[in-house]
Amino acid sequence: MVQSGYRYAVSLTHNHHDAEDLAQQAWYKLQRNGDESIIRGRFFTTIRNLFIDSIRRKKIVEFEVLPDEEVLVDKSSEEPGIAGDLDFMLGRLKATERELLFLHCAEGYTAEEIAKLTERPRGTILSSISRAKAKLRKLAAKEASPPSESGEEKAFS
Amino acid sequence: MSQLDKQIREHYLQQSLAEESLQSILYGEEPLHSRAWLQRLIPLAAVIAALLVALSLFWKPTNLTDAVAAEIAKNHNKQLAMEIKSGDYRELQTELDRIPFSLKLPEKTIRSKFTLVGGRYCSIQTELAAQLRLSNNDTGAPCTLYITKLTDSLRQLKPTTRTVKEVKVKLWSDGQRFFGLAAPSDSE
């Protein structure tokens, strides 16, 4: 349970130290509130709320609410994987995008369950997951393509 | 599940807390930094500290002026008996031998407007001072002149006149001496 919470915190913060702090704070908060048997959903919600509180305090990132858009469901199970440093590429995504990918791919949450946890419409969840994956693929493609000749190189050629 | 989904799943499943950290969360003491209420107090403490610094920087001279004027007015109103009665400052200087500065009346205007009656020891802001009883030549009103050494704190005071409890107190400095002249506010 703690490990799952920690992984969820990693998806939000993309930082191991911050994630450990977040999981620890959430765990103690639930214990302080007298929750003897801490359930996963509640643990995740507490982590999420603490994360939102912390970024609001630091004003580093806007934890934006995505607009409800047309559903773009990623139905293909035949899609190829991506090459390159996945951790680096995940770091380029927004916290909300990493969160959705973690919940969906690693925890196996359905769009309905994610919608309930994040208090956003199901359609938004599905389109956001699809968009986040597309963004990852684009980043991977960019990383895989050979670097173009820079202006400096041209000047010396 | 697509290949990308599997990659993401594997990536996150590889992330795990070290056993030591896990045990610390499960069975350890609540860390100080998890107490959000304490973190919220830090900005408040910083604001209070800044205010205190500002107060000490900008209000001190004003408070000292008020304090000195109030102390002089209070002493004046006591009208304590003179230890030495003499109209000659040199005689007072000889008798009040612990006073390390001149007791000669300052400024021609003071010397022409008042007559020296006597003197005694006193203190201003814990500094040893001389309290000289004067008499107004025109009205006969009893006035008191306080003289003390110009200390670093008294040096900050600008020449001013305050009225405290019906006593008009004039403060100024000259050379290495600080003066405070107290007179009834209706004496002029």
HADDOCK unambig.tbl for C-alpha pairs under 7 A between the chains (distance, minus, plus):
assign (segid A and resid 3 and name CA) (segid B and resid 16 and name CA) 5.91 0.50 0.50
assign (segid A and resid 3 and name CA) (segid B and resid 17 and name CA) 6.33 0.50 0.50
assign (segid A and resid 7 and name CA) (segid B and resid 12 and name CA) 6.26 0.50 0.50
assign (segid A and resid 7 and name CA) (segid B and resid 15 and name CA) 6.15 0.50 0.50
assign (segid A and resid 7 and name CA) (segid B and resid 16 and name CA) 6.80 0.50 0.50
assign (segid A and resid 24 and name CA) (segid B and resid 25 and name CA) 5.67 0.50 0.50
assign (segid A and resid 25 and name CA) (segid B and resid 34 and name CA) 5.17 0.50 0.50
assign (segid A and resid 28 and name CA) (segid B and resid 30 and name CA) 6.66 0.50 0.50
assign (segid A and resid 76 and name CA) (segid B and resid 2 and name CA) 6.80 0.50 0.50
assign (segid A and resid 77 and name CA) (segid B and resid 1 and name CA) 5.33 0.50 0.50
assign (segid A and resid 77 and name CA) (segid B and resid 2 and name CA) 4.18 0.50 0.50
assign (segid A and resid 78 and name CA) (segid B and resid 2 and name CA) 5.90 0.50 0.50
assign (segid A and resid 79 and name CA) (segid B and resid 2 and name CA) 5.59 0.50 0.50
assign (segid A and resid 79 and name CA) (segid B and resid 3 and name CA) 6.17 0.50 0.50
assign (segid A and resid 80 and name CA) (segid B and resid 3 and name CA) 5.49 0.50 0.50
assign (segid A and resid 80 and name CA) (segid B and resid 4 and name CA) 6.70 0.50 0.50
assign (segid A and resid 81 and name CA) (segid B and resid 3 and name CA) 4.59 0.50 0.50
assign (segid A and resid 81 and name CA) (segid B and resid 4 and name CA) 4.41 0.50 0.50
assign (segid A and resid 82 and name CA) (segid B and resid 4 and name CA) 6.45 0.50 0.50
assign (segid A and resid 105 and name CA) (segid B and resid 5 and name CA) 5.18 0.50 0.50
assign (segid A and resid 105 and name CA) (segid B and resid 8 and name CA) 6.33 0.50 0.50
assign (segid A and resid 105 and name CA) (segid B and resid 9 and name CA) 5.34 0.50 0.50
assign (segid A and resid 106 and name CA) (segid B and resid 8 and name CA) 6.66 0.50 0.50
assign (segid A and resid 106 and name CA) (segid B and resid 9 and name CA) 4.02 0.50 0.50
assign (segid A and resid 106 and name CA) (segid B and resid 12 and name CA) 6.51 0.50 0.50
